[in-house]
Structure formats: structure tokens, C-alpha cells
Amino acid sequence: MKTTLCDTKITSLTPSYQQLSVHLDTKYQIAWCYMHAAPRPCFSSAILEELNAWCGYLRDHGSALGVGYHVIASSVPGVFNLGGDLELFRALALQGDRAGLFDYGKACIDAIYANVVAFENPITTISLVQGQALGGGFETALSSDVLIAEKGARMGFPEILFNLFPGMGAFSLLSRKLDAKRAERMILGGKLYTAEELHEMGLVDILAEEGEGEMAVYEHIKRENRACNGFRALRRVRDARDPITYEELSQVLEIWVDTALKLERRDLKMMERLVSRQHHVGTKAA
């Protein structure tokens, strides 16, 4: 029998955010987190602050609330997340502001790492991608235990176009799911991939029909619940064999900051063009 949204039991949660919408489906033990960053659907400092507050809330209260699953998604039509705040990157790089770049990057890896370790609770993390997931958006999608994407969604790392690399976990996450060589090739290629291509590669776990992503989440959870003990034990084995540590992410962040400070004028010019695209997409989505 196919799950319908009418089967769910929605409970409002205490946290109230400006750029996130969160609620708990008590029947299926799902904490839903929808991003709707404004004015652009990227990881601004404002949404990162809220995401890290939400991660802390789940760490402290997830067990008491009975949360078994966490889903990160987006309520912006056609966009999961466009990645880092390129406008801020550009300004900080022009100023040579190393501390500012590091502080921004640390907020990013704090959120990524919290999802990687499931908020230090026995929670299965799920990313639901229903549109574009670029740069940090793709890193966020990859950081979950399960990546569900609708057909037509596009994901990739465009950072090489402005002589940088995705420094908040991309290589660690990709090489864990593929291998180091293919991770390197994907990052240096700067290509955008369709959800269908990524499903063939094994990066997208579940490929859903367009408009049916949420249903695919519920169907997966019903399957996992039938063998929950085995699913979660295997993830513990994976984490023991191939852990992603906070120290590793921090070391990569230091390299990313050093690299950002070496960007030349032509690189910053290309970044400015991509900022314009982020603004354009944000305007269309509003």
C-alpha cells in the first residue's frame, strides 16, 4: 500500500526560524527541515546560524522527541541549495580577510559534520533533492546516510570555474562513496550531473519521479523500518571502517581558506558572474 501525506501526523516544534521550516511527523518519527534561504537560496551566514542551532536542538532533544529520521529538503521551487555565499566569499577574498573566510567555513563544516554523525543520536539522515544542488548544496546532500533525488534534479561542483575547490567536505564525502580518483575527477571537471547520472554512479541512492520525492522518503522509511537493526548496524560498520572526522574537515578548510586568499582578479570576476546567477535564480524562485 502506497503511503500518502494524509497518513502522517504533523507536530509543530518549538524552534522558530526565519530561513528554515521544521516540523515533526510523529507517526513516522521524521524531523523535517525545509530550507528557504532569502534573498538567495544559498548558504548565507544567516541560514548557517539557524542550521547549526537546529542541529544543536536535535542533538540535545532528538532522543526525547523520538526522532528516528531527519530529512533536509528545500521549499524553494527548483532549488535545493546553490551552495556557498559567493558574494561574501568575493568580498572577504578582496579584503584578504582570512579570519572571516575561516569563520564562514567553520559554520559550514559544523553543519555538515552534525549531519554526518546524525546529531550524535540513532537517527537516519536523508537528503531530498528536488532541483539544483550546487557546491555546498551538493556537499550537504552527500552528507546524509540516504540521498533521494527527483528525476531532472542537477548537482555538481562548479568551484573550479573560479579557480577554487569545494572545501567543506566534498572530497571526503565523494571518495567515501566512490573512490579518490573519481572524486578528484568530479571536482576538477566542474560538470553538472543529472540525478539519473548520479544514480547510475551510486551517489544518488533513490531516484524518484518528478514531484514524488516526499513519497519516496516515506517509502524508503517503511522499507528501512522492516530491518532497522540491520540498516543502522551496517552504517556503524561503514563509519568504523571509513570515518569522516571533524579534524579532517578542519584541515581541508584551512587549505580552502589559503586557496581563496590566492584568487586573482580574473577568478573574482568569474565569481561575480556566478553571484549574478544566484541572484537571478533567487529572484525567479521568490
GIZIZI-V237847 format. One record per residue. N is the residue number from 0. RES is the residue in one small letter. PSI is psi in whole degrees, -180 to 180 (NA if undefined). OMEGA is omega as a letter, one per 40 degrees, with the letter a starting at -180 (999 if undefined). BURIAL is I if it has 9 or more other ideal C-beta (glycine too) atoms within 8 Angstrom, else O. Layout:
BEGIN
n->[N	N]
res->[RES	RES]
psi->[PSI	PSI]
omega->[OMEGA	OMEGA]
burial->[BURIAL	BURIAL]
END
This chain:
BEGIN
n->[0	1	2	3	4	5	6	7	8	9	10	11	12	13	14	15	16	17	18	19	20	21	22	23	24	25	26	27	28	29	30	31	32	33	34	35	36	37	38	39	40	41	42	43	44	45	46	47	48	49	50	51	52	53	54	55	56	57	58	59	60	61	62	63	64	65	66	67	68	69	70	71	72	73	74	75	76	77	78	79	80	81	82	83	84	85	86	87	88	89	90	91	92	93	94	95	96	97	98	99	100	101	102	103	104	105	106	107	108	109	110	111	112	113	114	115	116	117	118	119	120	121	122	123	124	125	126	127	128	129	130	131	132	133	134	135	136	137	138	139	140	141	142	143	144	145	146	147	148	149	150	151	152	153	154	155	156	157	158	159	160	161	162	163	164	165	166	167	168	169	170	171	172	173	174	175	176	177	178	179	180	181	182	183	184	185	186	187	188	189	190	191	192	193	194	195	196	197	198	199	200	201	202	203	204	205	206	207	208	209	210	211	212	213	214	215	216	217	218	219	220	221	222	223	224	225	226	227	228	229	230	231	232	233	234	235	236	237	238	239	240	241	242	243	244	245	246	247	248	249	250	251	252	253	254	255	256	257	258	259	260	261	262	263	264	265	266	267	268	269	270	271	272	273	274	275	276	277	278	279	280	281	282	283	284	285]
res->[m	k	t	t	l	c	d	t	k	i	t	s	l	t	p	s	y	q	q	l	s	v	h	l	d	t	k	y	q	i	a	w	c	y	m	h	a	a	p	r	p	c	f	s	s	a	i	l	e	e	l	n	a	w	c	g	y	l	r	d	h	g	s	a	l	g	v	g	y	h	v	i	a	s	s	v	p	g	v	f	n	l	g	g	d	l	e	l	f	r	a	l	a	l	q	g	d	r	a	g	l	f	d	y	g	k	a	c	i	d	a	i	y	a	n	v	v	a	f	e	n	p	i	t	t	i	s	l	v	q	g	q	a	l	g	g	g	f	e	t	a	l	s	s	d	v	l	i	a	e	k	g	a	r	m	g	f	p	e	i	l	f	n	l	f	p	g	m	g	a	f	s	l	l	s	r	k	l	d	a	k	r	a	e	r	m	i	l	g	g	k	l	y	t	a	e	e	l	h	e	m	g	l	v	d	i	l	a	e	e	g	e	g	e	m	a	v	y	e	h	i	k	r	e	n	r	a	c	n	g	f	r	a	l	r	r	v	r	d	a	r	d	p	i	t	y	e	e	l	s	q	v	l	e	i	w	v	d	t	a	l	k	l	e	r	r	d	l	k	m	m	e	r	l	v	s	r	q	h	h	v	g	t	k	a	a]
psi->[129	137	142	159	-21	-20	-14	160	103	132	131	146	155	-43	140	124	162	-33	8	149	124	143	164	127	100	-29	-44	4	40	127	116	137	110	126	139	60	138	148	-8	142	63	179	82	166	-34	-47	-32	-40	-42	-41	-43	-33	-42	-43	-41	-37	-43	-39	-43	-29	-3	-46	-44	-33	-9	27	124	-20	146	129	124	130	-168	143	8	119	127	2	125	-61	139	6	-152	160	89	-32	-42	-45	-50	-45	-44	-39	-42	-36	-10	33	86	-43	-41	-43	-41	-44	-41	-48	-36	-40	-36	-50	-26	-44	-43	-48	-39	-39	-40	-42	16	38	25	35	162	70	136	124	137	135	133	110	120	44	-151	134	104	148	-120	-26	-40	-40	-44	-44	-41	-19	-10	160	-37	129	115	129	143	148	138	-17	151	137	150	177	99	3	-31	-20	-27	32	30	-176	157	112	16	31	-4	-51	-43	-46	-43	-45	-25	-35	-25	-105	168	-39	-46	-33	-46	-44	-41	-42	-43	-20	-30	16	147	133	148	159	-35	-43	-43	-29	-41	-35	-17	5	-36	123	-40	126	119	154	154	130	-3	20	-44	-39	-37	-35	-49	-38	-41	-44	-39	-41	-46	-37	-25	-20	45	-41	-45	-43	-50	-33	-41	-35	-35	-38	-46	-45	-34	-39	-39	69	150	115	158	-34	-42	-47	-38	-41	-42	-39	-42	-42	-41	-44	-47	-40	-41	-34	-11	3	141	173	-41	-35	-43	-30	-43	-39	-38	-38	-41	-31	-42	-38	-42	-43	-42	-46	-40	-39	-42	-37	-23	NA]
omega->[a	i	i	a	i	a	a	i	a	i	i	i	a	a	i	a	i	a	i	i	a	i	a	i	a	a	a	i	a	i	i	i	i	i	i	a	i	e	i	a	i	a	i	i	a	a	i	i	i	i	i	i	i	i	i	i	i	i	a	a	a	a	a	i	a	a	i	a	i	i	i	a	a	i	i	a	i	a	i	i	a	i	a	i	a	i	i	i	a	a	a	i	i	a	a	a	a	a	i	i	a	a	i	a	i	i	i	a	i	a	i	a	i	i	i	a	i	i	i	i	i	a	i	a	a	i	i	a	a	a	a	i	a	i	i	i	i	i	i	i	a	a	i	i	a	i	i	a	i	i	a	i	a	a	i	a	a	a	a	i	i	i	i	i	i	a	a	i	a	a	i	a	a	a	i	a	i	i	a	a	i	i	i	a	a	a	a	a	a	a	i	a	i	i	i	i	a	i	i	i	a	i	i	a	a	i	a	i	a	a	a	a	a	i	i	i	a	i	i	a	i	i	a	a	i	i	a	a	a	i	a	i	a	i	i	i	i	a	i	a	a	a	i	a	i	i	i	i	i	i	i	i	i	i	a	i	i	a	i	a	i	a	a	a	a	i	a	i	i	i	i	i	a	i	i	i	i	i	a	i	i	i	i	a	a	999]
burial->[O	O	I	O	O	O	O	I	O	O	O	O	I	O	O	O	I	O	I	I	I	I	I	I	I	I	O	I	I	I	I	I	I	I	I	I	I	O	O	I	I	I	I	I	I	I	I	I	I	I	I	I	I	I	I	I	I	I	I	O	O	I	O	O	I	O	I	I	I	I	I	I	I	I	O	I	O	I	I	I	I	I	I	I	I	I	O	I	I	I	O	I	I	O	O	O	O	O	O	I	I	I	O	I	I	I	I	I	I	I	I	I	I	I	I	I	O	I	I	O	I	O	I	I	I	I	I	I	I	I	I	I	I	I	I	I	I	I	I	I	I	I	I	I	O	I	I	I	I	I	I	O	I	I	I	I	I	I	I	I	O	I	O	I	I	I	I	I	I	I	I	I	I	I	I	O	O	I	O	O	O	I	I	I	O	I	I	O	O	I	O	O	I	I	I	O	O	I	I	O	I	O	I	I	O	I	I	I	O	O	O	I	I	I	I	I	I	I	I	I	I	I	O	I	O	O	O	I	O	O	I	I	O	O	I	O	O	O	O	O	O	O	O	I	O	O	O	I	I	I	O	I	I	I	I	I	I	O	I	I	I	O	I	O	O	O	I	I	O	I	I	I	O	I	I	O	O	I	I	O	I	I	O	O	I	O]
END
